[in-house]
Amino acid sequence: MKKTFCRCSCFFKSNIYLEQIGAHVHYIDDEQFRKEHQQLASDKNDIEQLLNSVHKEINRRQTLDTDARIRKEKIRKEYQPLYPELYQFQSKFLSEHFKQICAQPKSSNEYLKKFNNGIYSIPVFTTEFCTKFIDELKHFEASPMPKGRPNTMNNYGVLLDELGFSNFIDELRNQYLNPLVKALYSDEYVGDTGLDSHKAFVVSYKIGQDIDLGYHYDNAEVTLNVSLGAQFEGGDLYFGTMAKANRTVFSNFTFVEHMPTFGILHRGQHLHGSEPITSGERYNFIIWMRSSSKRNQLCPMCWQKPEYLIPVESDSYGDGMTNSIENI
């Protein structure tokens, strides 16, 4: 059997982020939106302006996979990397402490720091790798290549699969992260299939651009968020409680310092955000890890069992749901 990855049909109506009001909304049709979200309107953003933004985002999502495939192919053919060796995963990119922790995840290790509610801080990459990776990202940003942005909450960043790092992330996930996550979390978060897909991207923060990230949860079973650097102040992560269907719950926060080369490992449904940086420039390498056996039973975006799955391009993981078909 082979897997055909899919999206839940809610992709075209749920969790639509409106930057003007800093909130996610649900859309069925224009009448429903006007009725349910009238309270979001203001003198600055009337309901029709908000509705226009919703239409624009839905249109973007409808061509998302096709647009991504076109960008990825153009980048593959025309982009000249600054450091070609980075695109092939090598264990030397990883911190020795990270490799030790992954080899014996249940053993006591001073470099694996546990916070409340399943939040971990762990050294992941070497300083040399982080420095070169940031240089590669800047080189790509300066190129004329087309660029897809990570999501609607981040205006600056790079989709790593489009840039050519899909196999890199696959190997890192399969060789190191899957065993580590299975050891640290229960099967409730990895399922029978393990973490068999991902969405990987880098987001950047800089004064005058994005400087923080609002309170949200991830479309993932487990997230690894690595601070690459470079020089910055501020930007700590804060965590609340676990997300609940159709409502955001604010609670006492756990604050976690995010140091360069270190990753924060947490459950995707754990509500969190990022405090503003106060100076410098910051890059974060983020992997949303997904389990098809879990999300085939419950979509974390609409909180329902997916009733209709939309297949995606053969080289895409979609949102991590699957249809199993016989090998031909």
N, C-alpha and C positions, 0 to 999 in steps of 0.2 A: 504494500500500500504506500502511496505517496500523498503528501498533504497539499491541498490547494488552500492558500491562506485567503481570508475574507475580512470584510468589515460588516458590523451590524448595521442594519438599515437605519438605526437611530443616528448614524453619523451625519445624516442630512437634516436633522431637526433638533438634536439635543446638544447641550453644552456649547452653545454659540456665544463666544466671548465678545462683548461690546466694550471696546476700549474707552468710549466716551463716558461710560458710567462705572467701569471697572467691575462688571458682573457678567455671569453667564446666564443665558436665557434659553427657554425651550420654545420651539416654533412648530405649529401644525399647519396653520393657515393665517392669513392676514387678520381675519375677524377674531380668531382666538388670541393672537398676539396683542391686538389693540385692547381687548377686554382684560386679559390677565396682566399685562405689563404697563397699563396706563400710569401707574404710580411711579414708574421709572422716568417718565417724561418731566421736563423742566423748561424754563425759559430758554436755556442754552441748547437743549436737545429735545425737540418735540417728538411725539410718538411716530410721526411719519419719517423723520430723520433716522430714528432708531430702526424702524422697519426697513428702510432703504439699506442700512448697514447689514441687517440680517439677510436680505436678499443677496447682497454682494458676497457675503461669506458663504452662503449656500451655493451660489454659482461657482465660487472658487473651489469648494469641496467636490463639486460634480466633475470637474476636470482635473482634480488633484493628481491622480495616479498617472494619467496620460501626460500631464505637464511634467511630472517628476521623471518619467521614463525618457522624455525628450531631452531634458536638462542633463540627465545622467549620461546619455549616449554622447551628447556633444562634449561634455567634460572628459569622458573616456577617450575620445578621439583627438581632442585639441589641447587639453590642459597639460602644461609642462610643470610637474611638481618641483618644488625646491629641494625636497629630501625624498626621493623615490623609495628609499629603504624603509621609510616609516609605514608604508602601505602594506607591507608583509609583516604580520604579527611575529614578534620574537620575544622570548621570555626575558631577554636582557633589558627590555623596556620596563619590566616590573621591579618594584622594590623587593629586596631579599626578604624583608619582613613580611610582605604580602605573600610571597611564595611559601614561606614557612607556615603562616597562618592557614593558607588553603590546604597545605599538606596535612595539617593536624588541627582542624578548625575547632575541635572540642577541647583541645589542650589549653591550659592557661598561657596567655601571651600578653606581655605588658603593652604591646603595640595595638592590640585589639581592645578598644575602649567601648564599653557598653553604657548607654544612657537609658533613660526610662522608655518603656513601651517599644522595645525592639529597634532602637536606633543605635547604630554602631559607627564609630570612627576608625578608619583603617588606612595605613599607608598603602598606596597602590602603585604609582609610577615613580620612576627615577626623576631627579631634577633635570638631567640632561634630556630625557625624553620630553618632559613638559616644555622645556625651553624651545626645542626644535619643533614641537607640535604647534606651539603658538606662532613661531616664525612661518610655518607652513600655512597656517590659517590666514595670517596677514598677507602672505604671498598670493593665496587664492582670492582673498577679498580685493586685492589690488588688480587682479586680472579681469579681462572683459567677459569671463565665463558667466553664464546665467546662474542665479543663486536662489534656491528655495529656502525660505526661513523656517525655523523649527516649529513654531506654533503661533497662534494669534496673540499670545501674551508676551512674546519676545520679538522685538523688531530687529534685533541684531544677533546673528549666529549662522551656523552652517549645519545642514543635514549631512551627516557623515556617510551614509550609504550612497548618496548621490556623488559625493566627492571621491568614492572608491574604497571606503573602509569597511564594506559589508563583511568580507571574509575575515578581516582583522577582528571585528566585534564578535563574529560567530566563534572564532577560536578562543578568544578571551572568555566568552560566556560559557562555552562548552567545557573547556579545560579547567577553568579556575572558578568562575562565578557560580555555575550550577552546583558543584559539590559544596561550595562554601555556603550558599543560601540554603541548601537542603539540611546542612548541619545546624545552622543558626535559627532557622524558622521551621515550623511544622509543615506537614504536607498540605495544610489548608491553603498555603500560598504557592506551592509549586505543582501540586497535582500529580497525576500518573505520568504525564508527559514530560515533567520537569519544565524548565524555562526554555521553550523551544523556538522563541522568536524575540525580536526586540525592535525598538526604535531608538536610534542613537543620534545625538546632535551635540553641538557646542553652542552655548549662549555666551554673549559678551556684555559686560557692563562698563560704562564709562561716563564720566561727568559730561553732561550735555546730550547724552543718549539715554539708553535704559540704565537706571541706577539701582533698581530693586525689582522684586517680583511679589505680586499680591498673593493672598492666602488662597490655596487651591489644593486639589489632590491630583495624582498622576494617573494616566491611563496605563497602568502597569500593575503587576502583582508585587514586584520588588524593584526598587530604583537604586542605582549607584550614581552618585553625584560627586565627581572628582574636581577639586580646585586645581587648575593647571598653573595659576598665578595670573598676572605677573607680579607687579608691585601695586598694592592697594591697601586701603584701610576701610574698616567696616565690613558690611556684607555678610554678617553671621546669619545662619539659618535658624528659624524658629518653628517649633512643632506644637500642634494642639492635640486634638483627639482624632479618632478615626472618623472618616466621612460617613454620612448617613444619607439614605435616599431622599432626594428633593429638598435637602436643607443643609446649610453650612453651620457648623457648631463651633462657636468660639469658647475657649476655655483657658485655663492657666497654661502658659507656654513653656516649653523646654528650649533653651537657647543653646546652640552648638557652634563653637568656633570652627571655621572652615579654613584650614591652613593649606597652602600650596603643596601639591603631591598627595594630599590625603583625600580619601573618599568618604562620603557619608552614605551608609547603606540603610535603607528604611523601606517599610511596606508602602506600596503605591497609594493605598487608600488613606494614608496618614496625612491629614491636613497640615500644610506647612507653607512657609513663605521665606523671602530673603530680605533682610534689612538693607537699607541703602548703603552703597559704598560712599565714603566721604572724600576719597581722593584716589587717584591712580586709575588702573584699568584691570579688569578681572575677566578670566575665561574659565568656564565650567564645562567639563566633559561629562555628559549625562547619558546613561543607558536605562531606558525603560524596558525591563525584562518581563516577558509574558508567558503564561502557560495556557496552551489551547484547551487542555482538559478542564481548566477552571473557567475560562471565559466562554467556552461553548455552553456552559450551564448558566452563567450569569454575566451579562455585559456590565462592566463597572461604570459605564457612562449613562445607561438608561435604567440600570438596576433590575433588568428583566432577562429572562432566558431569550436569547436571540431567536426570533421567529423567522426572520428572512435574512440570509447571508448573501453579501455581494462579493463575488470573487474579484481579486485584484490581479495586476500584472504578475507574470510568473516569477519575476525576480524581486517581488515586493512581499513584505510580511503583513501588509494591511494593518488591521488592528488585532491580529493574533488569533482570531477565530479560524477554524478549519472546516473544510469538507474533505473527507477521505475518499480517494478514488483509486481504482485498481491501476497498477502500472500497465501501460500499454507497450 
